[in-house]
Amino acid sequence: MNSYSIDTQNLAVVPENNGASEPLITYVTKAMKHYFSQLDKETAACDVYDFLMRQVEPPLLKETLVFCRGNESKASTILGISRGTLRKKLAHYKISSKQTKISSYAFKRGVNDE
């Protein structure tokens, strides 16, 4: 499995093995093109927005909480959403801010806990 770091200036994903940087939008574009190419011509794509959000939103919420050591107020500020909205999303995806406090120890040490 590849290891990645984030270029925060350009919100880019940087594969650690070769140092080349690609903006996050490039990964999303490639993933969506691949998704649509896998559909046969008669299969209509439906609920693509919900599909994409189910793929992107949980790790966004979890990793932000890990970065904030489980502090929901700080995480909601970073995400630009209210704490109430954050809590609704956490409940929807069954993500515990308490569990992210435990994961933050690994985050600080640079350990990938997938």
C-alpha positions in Angstrom: 0.0 0.0 0.0 1.3 3.5 -0.9 2.1 6.0 1.8 1.1 9.6 1.3 1.7 13.0 2.8 -0.3 16.2 2.3 1.1 19.4 0.7 -1.0 21.9 2.7 -0.1 24.8 0.6 -1.8 23.3 -2.5 -4.0 20.7 -0.9 -2.2 18.1 -2.8 -1.5 14.5 -2.2 2.2 13.7 -2.3 3.2 10.0 -2.7 6.2 9.6 -0.4 8.0 7.2 -2.7 8.6 9.6 -5.6 7.9 13.1 -4.3 5.6 14.0 -7.2 2.6 16.1 -6.1 -0.9 16.0 -7.6 -3.8 18.2 -6.4 -6.6 16.4 -4.6 -8.9 17.4 -7.5 -6.8 15.3 -9.8 -7.5 12.2 -7.7 -11.2 12.9 -7.6 -11.4 13.5 -11.4 -9.5 10.3 -12.1 -11.8 8.3 -9.7 -15.0 9.7 -11.2 -13.8 9.0 -14.8 -12.9 5.5 -13.7 -16.3 5.1 -12.0 -18.2 6.2 -15.1 -16.0 4.1 -17.5 -17.0 1.0 -15.5 -20.7 1.5 -16.1 -22.0 -0.1 -19.2 -23.8 2.1 -21.6 -27.3 1.1 -20.5 -26.6 1.4 -16.8 -27.7 4.7 -15.5 -25.6 6.2 -12.7 -27.8 7.3 -9.8 -27.2 8.9 -6.5 -23.6 9.7 -7.6 -23.4 12.6 -5.2 -24.4 10.5 -2.2 -22.1 7.7 -3.3 -19.2 10.2 -3.5 -20.0 11.8 -0.1 -20.2 8.3 1.6 -16.6 7.7 0.3 -15.1 11.1 1.1 -16.9 12.5 4.1 -16.2 9.8 6.8 -12.4 9.9 6.4 -12.6 13.7 6.2 -14.4 13.8 9.5 -12.4 11.1 11.2 -9.0 12.5 10.2 -9.9 16.0 11.2 -11.0 14.7 14.6 -7.8 12.8 14.9 -5.8 15.9 14.1 -7.9 17.8 16.7 -7.4 14.9 19.3 -11.2 14.4 19.4 -12.0 18.1 20.1 -15.3 18.5 18.2 -15.3 22.3 18.6 -11.9 22.7 17.0 -12.8 20.1 14.3 -16.0 21.9 13.4 -14.1 25.2 13.1 -11.5 23.6 10.8 -14.2 22.0 8.7 -16.2 25.3 8.5 -19.4 23.7 9.9 -21.3 24.1 13.2 -20.6 21.7 16.0 -24.2 20.5 15.8 -23.8 19.6 12.1 -20.5 17.8 12.9 -22.3 15.8 15.6 -25.1 14.8 13.2 -22.6 13.7 10.6 -20.6 11.7 13.2 -23.7 10.0 14.3 -24.8 9.3 10.7 -21.4 7.6 9.9 -21.1 6.1 13.4 -17.8 7.8 14.1 -16.9 8.4 17.8 -14.9 11.4 18.8 -13.7 9.4 21.8 -12.1 6.8 19.4 -10.4 9.5 17.5 -8.6 10.6 20.7 -7.0 7.2 20.9 -6.1 7.4 17.2 -4.5 10.8 17.7 -1.7 9.1 19.6 -0.8 7.1 16.5 -1.3 10.3 14.3 1.3 12.2 16.4 3.8 9.3 16.1 3.2 9.1 12.3 1.7 5.6 12.5 -1.0 4.7 9.9 -3.8 3.0 11.9 -5.9 1.7 8.9 
